[in-house]
Amino acid sequence: MYKISFGSDNHSGMHPAVLQALHKANDGYCPAYGDDPLTEKVLADIKQLFGGGCEAWFTITGTGANILCLQSLMSSFNAVLCAATSHINVDECGAVQKFTQGRLHPINTPDGKLTPALIAPRLLGDRDQHHSQFRLISISQSTEYGTLYSLAELAALADFAHAHNMLLHIDGARLANAAVALGCCLQAMTKDVGVDIVSFGGTKNGLMCGEAIVSFKPELTKDMRFYRKQATQLFSKMRFIAAQFEAYLADDLYITNAMHANMMATLLAKRLAEIPQLTVTQAVTVNSVFVILPEKLIEPLQAKYHFYTWDEARNEVRLMCSFNTTEAHIADLLATIKSLL
Ligand SMILES: Cc1ncc(COP(=O)(O)O)c(C=O)c1O
């Protein structure tokens, strides 16, 4: 139907089990806006998955989840520290600023990752009444650069945030890919290391649409449902998001899908690295591969496959794998690259 895509993991459709779950949920009538038993049950399952003592809400999009995580924990006079390459800074059209009325404070990083050492200099000076007050550190796990925070790095950031009267937010659009890469459960990567609020992404890993926000500070996020309604993230036929997540959690589908996507990226990087004219630029930890291609290859390859140029100045492109990338897709791409060379 379309070209084979390495453009993004949301170029893939739904996992068949998710599609089947939607079909099953389609039967009969059901209260809307989350007042249905399935939504209640699946949210309870999610809270348990993250270790309990937390609150959870569904959103429709990842941008919506990010806005709400931040908005629920800050005021208009606050600022959010984030990586310059973060999705909230680059790819959300100022949505965080619009909804929170606060500021983003982007920091350049070598690899998309924030560290206490990178943040500390930004906190110097007395931030008196003339300055936005830092309230949150926002990171992505895995990052937009396909890099990962270790559990120790996450714990260090959470401790640093709390020591400076701030909170730690994770944009978890690819949280499952990160959990697979670290070989840990979702609780270990969030609650156990002191994360305050996280989004658990579904859309990029086999759902049609749906993310879950999990707050480990329920006492601070009591107004979440009102913010969600204002941000147009309250999906009326909520049973369909719940049904997707039910299938996503059943038999650990979120793990199976993420594991497959990560494995395909590892295979793709290995095959690309065997070609001397190409340079894989980042260690592959999750489901993206960054590679420098000879310039003459990019246009003819893009005629056949979908992918994005990441850094035009050096012909670096990003190739993403997803739950339905196959070894045949990879072989096809490699054969085309070899024929063009
Ligand atoms: C790291 C990250 N966060 C959030 C999002 C936002 O997701 P959505 O497009 O569903 O708003 C994306 C989507 O590309 C993403 O890559």
Ligand as a Chemical Component Dictionary entry (heavy atoms), coordinates in Angstrom:
data_LIG
# 
_chem_comp.id                   LIG 
_chem_comp.type                 NON-POLYMER 
_chem_comp.pdbx_formal_charge   0 
_chem_comp.three_letter_code    LIG 
# 
loop_
_chem_comp_atom.comp_id 
_chem_comp_atom.atom_id 
_chem_comp_atom.alt_atom_id 
_chem_comp_atom.type_symbol 
_chem_comp_atom.charge 
_chem_comp_atom.model_Cartn_x 
_chem_comp_atom.model_Cartn_y 
_chem_comp_atom.model_Cartn_z 
_chem_comp_atom.pdbx_ordinal 
LIG C1 C1 C 0 9.740 11.350 22.403 1  
LIG C2 C2 C 0 8.363 11.689 21.951 2  
LIG N1 N1 N 0 7.491 12.202 22.820 3  
LIG C3 C3 C 0 6.241 12.529 22.475 4  
LIG C4 C4 C 0 5.786 12.341 21.189 5  
LIG C5 C5 C 0 4.403 12.846 20.866 6  
LIG O1 O1 O 0 3.500 11.966 20.410 7  
LIG P1 P1 P 0 2.206 12.436 19.566 8  
LIG O2 O2 O 0 2.653 12.604 18.172 9  
LIG O3 O3 O 0 1.270 11.310 19.807 10 
LIG O4 O4 O 0 1.703 13.714 20.157 11 
LIG C6 C6 C 0 6.645 11.791 20.239 12 
LIG C7 C7 C 0 6.180 11.577 18.829 13 
LIG O5 O5 O 0 6.942 11.560 17.906 14 
LIG C8 C8 C 0 7.972 11.474 20.610 15 
LIG O6 O6 O 0 8.860 10.976 19.720 16 
# 
loop_
_chem_comp_bond.comp_id 
_chem_comp_bond.atom_id_1 
_chem_comp_bond.atom_id_2 
_chem_comp_bond.value_order 
_chem_comp_bond.pdbx_ordinal 
LIG C1 C2 SING 1  
LIG C2 N1 SING 2  
LIG C2 C8 DOUB 3  
LIG N1 C3 DOUB 4  
LIG C3 C4 SING 5  
LIG C4 C5 SING 6  
LIG C4 C6 DOUB 7  
LIG C5 O1 SING 8  
LIG O1 P1 SING 9  
LIG P1 O2 DOUB 10 
LIG P1 O3 SING 11 
LIG P1 O4 SING 12 
LIG C6 C7 SING 13 
LIG C6 C8 SING 14 
LIG C7 O5 DOUB 15 
LIG C8 O6 SING 16 
# 
